Structure formats: C-alpha cells, structure tokens
C-alpha cells in the first residue's frame, strides 16, 4: 500500500494490555467509525485477564495473530491502513499494510527485505539525526515523542515541541506526534508541520470511543490538512482592503489563499480615485482556472460593481457547486455613497444571495436589503429576520455603524445570536469588512461550524485593531499579520 500523508492524521494505537480479542476489535471499530485514519496493533508480552484483574494472560503468537486478523479485516472494510507494532514477521505472514518498528528493533533495510517495497514502514525517531537517518534508510514516516508525559510508555524521553517541530521541518517524509496526546492538548502542536497524532488512552479510555475519535479527527483535520480559500474581489492598490486584505487574512489563518480579481482600483487610505472593472469573460476564466486545479474549501465574495460580473460569478458558483460562500455585499461606502446601481443590486439579490452561506452587511447595506430603517438593536433583529426570511441565508449584521457599539447580530435558522464585543479606539479601520468576511471564510475552510467561524473571525478583527498599526494620511489599514494565538 502506498502511504499518503493524510492517512496519518488520526493514528490510533490499540491499548497494549486490555481489552483482548473481539472486545478489542469492537473498540477499534468504534474508532474507525469516528474517523481513525490508520490503526496500529500494539501488544505487550502479557495482558490483564478481563475475568480476573489480579491475573495476567500471556500474549501468545496464536492470540496475537487472531487479534491481528480481526483488526485487519475491519481496516479493509473501512479502507484504512493496518500496521503491526514491532512484529515484522507477523506483518509479513498476514500481509498487513505495514509495520512500525523502534530504533532498537530490526533495521529498516532488513524489514524492507522481508516485507517488500510496497509495505509501509514507520520508525520511532526522537532525535533529529535519527529522523534523518530513518529517511535516508527508506522509512515511509517517522513517529517522534513523547511530546507530552505519557503513562503507556514510561521509558519515553520527553521531546520539546521546538525539537519536534525541527524534526517535522527537516525531513521530507511525514512525522507523527506520539506520547501523551489528548483532545485538550493537541492545539499545542498546531503549525509544527506534523502529519498526524498518535493516540491511545484518550480514545480507548473514553466511554464513547466513536464520538471521542470524531472530535479528535475534526481537530486533527484542521491542523494537518492543507486548507484553501478563494477571494473574488477587487484589488486595493494600498493593500489595506480587497484581495490584498483577504489574502493576508487567509495567510494569518494558515489557509492557502487564491484570488479572482473583479476590478482594479487606484486607492489609498484617503479614498478611491479610479476603478477599472475586469471583463466578465476574464473573471470567468480566472474562476475556471482556480476551480479546475486547486478547489477552494471556502469562497469569499467582495466587490462586484456590475450586473454582468455578478451574473458570471453566480454562474460559476453553480457550475462548480462552490460552498461554503461568504458574501460581503459591498453596496455602500463608509461615506454613505451607493457603490452599485439598481441593475447590479437586482442581480446581487436574485442571483448571488441565494447561493450564499452567510452574508455580512453593515447597517446601511442591511437597510437596502431589508428595505427597513435600522436605528436600534430591535431594528437590527427585525431587519435580519426579514433578510433571512426573504433570501434564506444566514446574516451577520455588523453593529459598528453607531448601533450597539461593537456587538454584531447573527440570524440563522435557529433565530437570533448576539456576538458581543468591545469597541477598540482605533481610527484606522480601512478594510475591516473585507478582513472580517475573509476571516470567516478561512475558518469555514478549516472546518469550523459557521457560528464558531464568525466568533473566531470577530476575535481576529479585535487583534488586528488592537495592534494599533498607523499608516497613511487617512483611515489606515489593519495589522493583518498579528500573531494568532492558539486560544483564538
């Protein structure tokens, strides 16, 4: 079997001592249902007797083989690789997908001779030199740790997270974190470059193995898989808004950003002096180029100033079944001036809004969409309900235009959700709307639920504002590169 990096994301290792036989297989199946991407059978020389905890049962070759065949059958059913810990000969006998060996076990070359070129071989390597040697000798992946204190391997040498990251970034084969990993501490290894998490106790000690594995898989997927997002928006020559702000925001969220440019603008912090719209044909060609090669996990839409541009975007979103879609309905400038005419507004409302997962209007834009005056928090709630009932998409109604201070309103199928915030006294807010919508798209691309994506995006906005970047003679840009904390 050819190993892919994605197969290492949720690396489930069986408990070394208990349970046994069919009970063990049943628990492994629960982990597979929850999203385990690879299974490793690990056994000690003896195990606790399930009928009498004061006694032990010796793991005989016959019992080991019986368990291996049970779990191998499950892994085939779920199309997940099955590895055996240390026992190269058993792996060869039953034609397991691979084996994981320690540094003091059989050399890789010897294991490869027994198993063949197509079998996965992983090696434990807790030092950089050992990891490099494992790669040079032909290992398919490396397991490094213990990255946290662990009770299943008392002789494990602690490995600092910095040293672990150095290993991840120094060899071209995938690296799996091992040792003491739990759902609650996984985030500490984010951005280290790891390929996956090897977990034993936190999964098998849980009363609901399937649900526990599912939660771990969701977190692992956000951290180890590449995520992509597309911005469809105008270019801001000053870099504070538009696609420039969007791409900076996506990079800050560790999301690979792509763009389709709808217009070129000559602008800076004091205002816009000229706009040159892309042709509908060229915009469509940009979208084709993106979707036929690197498909985005989420789409953010910003400035679309003509009916024809709006229609081609709607056509391409339907053609490629693009979702989720975050639509920032850019209709009204901060000064209050309308930015699109009635024909473009009709196309936006009739063609794009029905395709949106969430729209992010400010107060003036929400007044246009709802055809209601918004002066109070109660007005915001009523207008949001009107927009939801009319167009069927979730609304994030931004309260920053003098109403409700920095509190924003989300209205979805479950009703009203207020997201509170603290106003940051910073006059430099150029590109805030673009940044917020692209931050929502970035979090959606990483697999966060919509409401959590909005909350995380709002916290990111607060970070970019509180950095107090001060550039330009007018309303300056945000600090998009502010470090995102793990707790964000």
VENJO-V54560 format. One record per pair of residues at least 12 apart in sequence whose C-alpha atoms are under 7 Angstrom apart, sorted by the first residue. I is the first residue (numbers start at 1). J is the second residue. D is the distance in Angstrom with one decimal. If there is no record, write none. Layout:
i j d
I J D
I J D
This chain:
i j d
1 97 6.0
1 118 5.5
1 119 5.7
1 120 6.8
2 118 6.4
3 120 6.6
5 174 6.2
5 195 6.3
6 225 7.0
7 37 5.1
7 38 6.0
8 37 6.2
8 38 6.2
8 195 6.1
8 196 5.0
9 37 6.3
9 195 5.8
9 196 3.7
9 197 5.9
9 220 6.1
9 221 6.9
9 224 6.6
10 36 5.1
10 37 5.1
10 38 6.6
10 196 5.9
10 197 5.6
10 198 6.6
10 217 6.0
10 220 6.8
11 36 6.5
11 37 6.2
11 38 5.1
11 39 6.1
11 196 6.6
11 197 5.6
11 198 4.4
11 199 6.3
12 36 6.3
12 38 6.2
12 39 5.0
12 40 6.2
12 198 5.7
12 199 5.3
12 200 6.2
13 39 5.9
13 40 4.7
13 41 6.1
13 42 6.5
13 198 6.7
13 199 6.0
13 200 5.2
14 40 6.4
14 41 5.4
14 42 5.6
14 200 6.1
15 42 6.8
15 200 6.1
16 42 5.3
16 43 4.4
16 44 5.5
17 43 6.4
17 44 6.3
17 46 6.9
17 47 4.3
17 48 6.2
18 47 6.2
18 48 6.2
21 67 5.5
25 70 6.3
25 71 5.7
29 74 6.7
30 209 5.8
30 210 4.7
31 209 5.9
31 210 5.1
31 213 5.7
32 78 7.0
33 210 6.0
34 210 4.4
34 211 6.0
34 213 4.9
34 214 4.3
35 213 6.2
35 214 5.6
35 217 5.9
36 213 6.8
37 80 5.8
38 80 5.4
38 81 5.1
38 82 6.2
39 81 6.4
39 82 5.1
39 83 6.1
40 82 6.0
40 83 4.6
40 84 5.4
40 85 6.4
41 83 6.3
41 84 4.9
41 85 5.8
42 84 6.6
42 85 5.1
45 58 6.1
45 59 5.4
46 58 4.2
46 59 5.1
47 59 6.9
81 97 5.7
82 96 6.1
82 97 5.3
82 98 6.5
83 96 6.2
83 97 5.8
83 98 4.6
83 99 4.8
83 100 6.7
84 98 6.5
84 99 4.7
84 100 6.3
85 99 5.8
85 100 4.9
85 101 6.3
86 99 6.5
86 100 5.7
86 101 4.6
86 102 7.0
88 111 6.6
92 114 6.9
92 115 5.5
97 119 5.6
97 120 6.1
98 119 5.1
98 120 4.2
98 121 5.6
99 120 6.3
99 121 5.2
99 122 6.4
100 121 5.8
100 122 4.5
100 123 5.7
101 122 6.3
101 123 5.1
101 124 6.6
102 123 5.7
102 124 5.0
103 123 6.8
103 124 6.1
103 125 6.9
108 137 6.5
108 138 6.9
108 139 6.9
109 137 6.9
120 140 6.1
121 139 5.5
121 140 5.5
122 139 5.6
122 140 5.7
122 141 4.9
122 142 5.5
123 139 6.5
123 141 6.7
123 142 5.0
123 143 6.1
124 142 5.7
124 143 4.7
124 144 5.9
125 142 6.3
125 143 6.1
125 144 5.3
126 144 5.0
126 145 5.8
126 159 6.9
128 167 5.4
131 167 6.8
132 171 6.3
135 171 7.0
135 173 6.8
140 173 6.4
141 173 5.4
141 174 5.0
141 175 5.9
142 174 6.4
142 175 4.8
142 176 6.2
143 175 5.7
143 176 4.7
143 177 5.9
143 178 6.2
144 164 6.9
144 175 6.9
144 176 6.2
144 177 5.3
144 178 5.7
145 158 6.5
145 159 5.4
145 177 6.0
145 178 4.9
145 179 5.6
146 158 5.0
146 159 5.6
146 178 5.5
146 179 4.0
146 180 6.8
147 159 5.2
147 160 6.3
147 161 6.5
147 177 6.7
147 178 6.3
147 179 5.5
147 180 6.9
148 179 5.5
148 180 4.7
148 181 6.4
149 179 6.5
149 180 5.2
150 179 5.4
150 180 4.2
165 192 4.7
165 193 6.5
168 192 6.9
168 193 5.6
168 194 5.8
169 193 6.4
174 194 7.0
174 195 5.5
175 194 5.4
175 195 5.4
176 194 6.0
176 195 5.5
176 196 4.8
176 197 5.6
176 198 6.5
177 194 6.9
177 196 6.3
177 197 5.0
177 198 5.9
178 197 6.5
178 198 5.0
181 199 5.9
182 202 5.5
183 216 5.7
187 486 6.5
190 223 5.8
194 224 6.4
195 224 5.5
196 220 6.9
196 224 6.4
222 446 5.1
222 447 6.4
227 255 5.2
227 256 6.0
227 297 6.4
227 445 6.0
227 446 6.0
228 255 5.4
228 256 4.6
228 257 5.9
228 296 4.8
228 297 5.2
228 298 6.9
228 445 6.4
229 255 6.7
229 256 6.3
229 257 5.1
229 258 6.2
229 296 4.7
229 297 5.5
229 298 4.8
229 299 5.7
229 441 6.9
229 442 6.4
229 445 6.4
230 257 5.8
230 258 4.7
230 259 5.4
230 296 5.7
230 298 6.4
230 299 4.8
230 300 6.1
231 243 6.4
231 246 6.6
231 258 6.2
231 259 4.8
231 260 6.3
231 299 5.9
231 300 4.8
231 301 5.9
232 259 5.9
232 260 4.8
232 261 6.0
232 262 6.6
232 300 6.2
232 301 4.8
232 302 6.1
233 260 6.6
233 261 5.4
233 262 5.3
233 301 5.9
233 302 4.5
233 303 4.9
233 304 6.9
234 261 5.4
234 262 5.0
234 263 4.5
234 264 5.9
234 303 5.5
235 261 6.6
235 263 6.1
235 264 5.0
235 265 5.8
236 265 5.6
236 266 6.9
236 267 6.3
237 265 6.4
237 266 5.7
237 267 5.8
237 268 6.8
238 267 6.2
238 268 4.9
240 430 6.1
240 431 5.5
240 477 4.7
240 478 6.9
241 430 6.5
241 431 4.0
241 434 6.0
242 434 6.1
243 259 6.8
245 431 6.7
245 434 6.6
245 435 5.9
246 434 6.4
246 435 5.8
246 438 5.3
248 480 6.0
249 435 6.3
249 438 6.5
249 439 6.1
249 480 5.8
250 438 6.8
250 439 6.7
250 442 5.7
252 480 6.9
252 481 5.9
253 442 6.5
255 442 6.3
260 283 6.6
260 286 5.6
260 287 6.2
261 283 6.8
262 277 6.2
262 278 5.2
262 283 6.4
262 304 6.4
263 275 6.7
263 276 5.5
263 277 4.1
263 278 5.0
264 276 5.0
264 277 6.2
269 430 7.0
269 472 5.8
269 473 6.4
269 474 4.7
269 475 5.3
269 476 5.4
270 473 6.5
270 474 4.6
270 475 6.6
280 308 6.2
280 309 5.2
280 312 6.3
284 312 6.2
297 445 4.7
298 323 5.9
298 324 5.1
298 325 6.1
298 441 5.6
298 444 6.4
298 445 5.0
299 323 6.7
299 324 6.3
299 325 4.8
299 326 6.1
299 441 6.3
300 325 5.9
300 326 4.7
300 327 5.9
300 437 6.7
300 438 5.9
300 441 5.9
301 326 6.2
301 327 4.8
301 328 5.9
302 327 6.5
302 328 5.1
302 329 6.5
302 330 6.2
303 330 5.5
305 339 6.9
305 340 5.3
305 344 6.7
306 340 6.9
306 344 5.1
307 343 6.0
307 344 4.1
307 347 5.7
310 347 6.4
310 348 6.3
311 347 6.7
311 351 6.7
314 351 6.0
314 352 5.6
324 357 5.6
325 356 5.0
325 357 5.0
325 358 6.8
326 356 6.1
326 357 6.0
326 358 5.2
326 359 5.9
326 437 6.4
326 441 6.1
327 356 6.1
327 358 6.3
327 359 4.6
327 360 6.4
328 359 5.7
328 360 5.0
328 361 6.3
328 437 6.4
329 359 6.9
329 360 6.8
329 361 5.9
331 365 6.2
332 364 6.7
332 365 6.2
353 391 6.4
354 391 5.9
354 392 6.8
354 393 6.8
356 393 6.2
357 393 5.7
357 394 6.3
358 393 5.6
358 394 4.5
358 395 5.5
358 396 7.0
359 394 6.5
359 395 5.1
359 396 6.1
360 395 6.1
360 396 4.8
360 397 5.9
360 398 7.0
360 437 6.9
361 396 6.8
361 397 5.5
361 398 6.5
362 397 5.9
362 398 4.9
362 399 7.0
363 397 6.9
363 398 6.6
363 399 6.7
363 401 6.3
369 387 6.6
370 383 5.6
370 386 6.0
370 387 5.6
375 403 6.9
376 403 6.3
377 403 6.8
377 404 6.4
384 397 7.0
384 411 6.1
385 411 6.7
394 411 5.8
394 412 4.6
395 410 5.5
395 411 5.2
395 412 6.7
396 408 6.9
396 409 5.7
396 410 4.5
396 411 6.7
397 409 5.1
397 410 6.3
405 423 6.4
406 420 6.7
406 421 5.0
406 422 5.7
406 423 5.1
407 419 5.7
407 420 4.4
407 421 5.2
408 420 6.5
424 465 6.9
424 466 6.6
426 465 6.6
426 468 6.7
427 475 6.2
428 470 6.8
428 475 4.5
428 476 4.3
428 477 5.9
428 478 6.8
429 475 6.0
429 476 6.2
429 477 6.0
429 478 6.4
430 475 5.7
430 476 5.4
430 477 4.7
430 478 6.8
431 477 6.4
436 457 5.9
436 458 6.7
436 461 6.4
439 457 5.0
440 453 5.3
440 454 5.4
440 457 5.3
456 488 6.2
459 488 6.8
463 482 6.8
464 478 5.5
464 479 4.8
464 480 5.7
464 482 6.1
465 478 5.9
465 479 6.9
467 479 6.2
